[in-house]
Amino acid sequence: MQLWAGLGNPGAKYAMNRHNVGFMAIDAIADLHRFEAAKKRFNGWAIEARLGTEKLILLKPATFMNDSGQSIGEAMRFYRLTPADVTVFHDELDLAPFKVKVKVGGGTAGHNGLRSTAAHIGPDFRRVRLGIGHPGHKDRVHGYVLGNYAKAEIDPLAEMLGAIAAEAHWLAAGDDARFMNDVALRQQD
C-alpha cells in the first residue's frame, strides 16, 4: 500500500494558487482513473483506490499547508506505513514551470508543507516536485506562490496534470525514471 498526498491549502479562494498544484495533481489522478469520491478522514480528504496492482490512499490534508504533515502522519500511522511508502506532490520554486521531477528524501528548501511533513514522518519520503518557477526575488515568493495561475498558464497546467495522471501507474510501480520520462514526452506532444 502507498500513501500519495497532495499539498495545498483548503478552500475555494486557494483552489487555483500555484501553492495548490499538489492538490490539483491528486484530483487529476482521481478524476482520470475514476476513483470514488473522497471521504473526510485523517484531518483531510482521502480516497482508497487501486492503480494496476497497487493499493493507494490519495490524501489532500484539510489543514493549511504549514500543518500538512499532521494529516499525512496520521494516515501513515493508521495504515502502518513507513516514510518509504509515502509520496508527496508539491509545488517547486526551483523547477521551471510545468517541469516534473521525482526524488526521495532531501531538504525542504523553505517549503512549509514539506517542513511539516518531514517533522511528522521524517525526511525519507518520495517527492513529486511540480515546477512553478521562481518570481525572481525572494521578497516576491509569498505573493507568487499564493497567486493564481495566469490565463496563459492554464493550458500548460492542464497538460502537466493530465500527463501526471496518465503516467501515474509508473509511480505506483516504483519506476520514477519512466514516470518522469513519459510525463515529459506527453508534454512535448
C-alpha positions in Angstrom: 0.0 0.0 0.0 1.1 3.5 -0.8 0.0 6.9 0.5 0.0 9.7 -2.1 -0.5 13.2 -0.6 -1.0 16.4 -2.4 0.0 19.6 -0.6 -2.2 22.7 -0.8 -4.5 25.0 1.2 -8.2 24.1 1.7 -10.9 26.4 0.4 -12.1 27.8 -2.8 -10.1 31.0 -2.6 -6.9 28.9 -2.8 -8.0 26.5 -5.5 -6.0 27.9 -8.4 -3.0 29.1 -6.4 0.4 27.8 -7.6 0.9 26.5 -4.0 -2.1 24.2 -4.6 -0.7 22.3 -7.5 -0.2 19.2 -5.3 -4.0 19.1 -4.6 -4.5 19.6 -8.4 -2.3 16.6 -9.1 -4.2 14.3 -6.7 -7.5 15.5 -8.2 -6.3 14.8 -11.7 -5.2 11.3 -10.8 -8.5 10.5 -9.1 -10.5 12.0 -12.0 -8.7 10.2 -14.8 -8.8 6.9 -13.1 -12.4 7.4 -12.0 -11.7 6.8 -8.3 -14.5 7.0 -5.8 -15.3 10.4 -4.1 -13.0 11.4 -1.3 -14.2 10.9 2.3 -13.3 13.1 5.3 -10.5 11.2 7.1 -7.2 11.9 8.8 -7.9 15.6 9.0 -8.2 15.7 5.3 -9.9 14.1 2.3 -8.9 10.5 1.5 -9.6 8.0 -1.3 -8.7 4.3 -1.2 -8.2 3.0 -4.7 -6.2 0.6 -6.9 -3.9 1.6 -9.7 -2.8 -1.5 -11.5 -1.8 -4.0 -8.8 -1.0 -1.3 -6.3 -3.4 -0.2 -3.5 -3.2 3.6 -3.0 -4.5 6.1 -0.4 -4.8 9.5 -2.0 -4.9 12.3 0.5 -5.4 16.0 0.5 -4.8 17.4 4.0 -7.6 19.7 5.2 -5.1 21.5 7.4 -3.4 24.6 5.9 -0.1 24.0 4.2 2.0 24.7 7.3 0.4 21.7 9.1 0.1 19.2 6.3 2.4 16.7 8.0 -0.1 16.2 10.8 -2.7 14.7 8.3 0.0 12.7 6.4 1.5 11.3 9.6 -2.0 10.3 10.9 -2.8 8.4 7.7 0.7 6.8 7.6 0.4 5.5 11.1 -3.2 4.3 10.6 -2.1 2.1 7.7 1.2 1.2 9.4 3.2 2.5 6.5 6.8 3.8 6.5 8.1 7.0 5.0 9.2 5.0 2.0 5.5 4.2 1.3 4.7 8.0 1.1 4.7 10.2 -2.0 4.1 13.9 -1.6 3.1 16.0 -4.6 4.1 19.7 -4.2 4.9 23.0 -5.9 8.6 23.6 -6.5 10.1 27.1 -7.0 13.4 25.8 -8.2 12.0 24.0 -11.2 10.9 25.7 -14.4 7.1 26.0 -14.7 5.4 22.7 -15.5 8.5 20.5 -15.2 8.1 17.4 -13.1 10.9 15.7 -11.2 10.8 12.9 -8.6 13.3 12.4 -5.8 13.4 10.6 -2.5 14.5 12.4 0.7 16.3 15.7 0.9 15.7 19.1 2.5 12.6 21.2 2.5 14.0 24.3 0.6 11.9 26.6 2.8 8.6 24.8 1.8 6.4 24.8 4.8 4.4 21.8 3.7 7.5 19.8 3.2 8.9 21.0 6.5 5.7 20.0 8.4 5.7 16.6 6.6 9.4 15.9 7.5 8.7 17.0 11.1 5.9 14.4 11.4 7.3 11.4 9.4 11.0 12.2 8.8 12.6 13.3 5.5 12.8 10.0 3.7 9.6 10.1 1.6 9.3 10.4 -2.2 8.6 13.8 -3.6 6.9 14.6 -6.9 8.2 18.1 -7.5 5.9 20.2 -9.7 7.7 23.2 -11.2 6.1 26.6 -10.7 9.3 28.7 -11.5 10.6 31.5 -9.3 9.4 35.1 -9.3 13.0 36.4 -9.4 13.4 37.8 -5.9 12.8 36.1 -2.5 10.7 39.1 -1.4 8.1 38.2 -4.1 7.9 34.5 -3.3 5.0 34.6 -0.8 2.6 36.5 -3.1 3.7 34.4 -6.1 3.0 31.0 -4.6 -0.3 32.2 -3.2 -1.2 33.8 -6.5 -3.4 32.1 -9.1 -2.1 30.7 -12.3 -2.4 33.2 -15.1 -4.8 32.6 -18.0 -1.8 31.9 -20.3 -0.7 29.1 -17.9 -3.9 27.2 -17.8 -3.3 25.0 -20.9 0.3 24.0 -19.9 -1.0 23.4 -16.4 -3.8 21.1 -17.7 -1.3 19.3 -19.9 1.1 18.7 -17.0 -1.7 17.4 -14.7 -3.1 15.2 -17.5 0.4 13.7 -18.1 0.9 13.1 -14.4 -2.5 11.3 -14.2 -1.9 9.3 -17.4 1.5 8.1 -16.3 0.8 7.6 -12.6 0.9 3.9 -13.0 4.7 4.1 -13.3 4.9 5.9 -10.0 2.8 3.2 -8.4 5.1 0.6 -9.8 8.1 2.4 -8.4 9.6 3.4 -11.8 10.3 7.0 -11.1 12.6 7.5 -14.1 10.0 6.1 -16.5 7.3 8.3 -14.9 9.4 11.4 -15.4 10.3 10.5 -19.0 6.8 9.6 -20.1 5.4 12.8 -18.5 8.0 14.9 -20.3 7.2 13.1 -23.6 3.4 13.7 -23.2 4.1 17.4 -22.6 6.1 17.7 -25.9 3.2 16.5 -28.0 
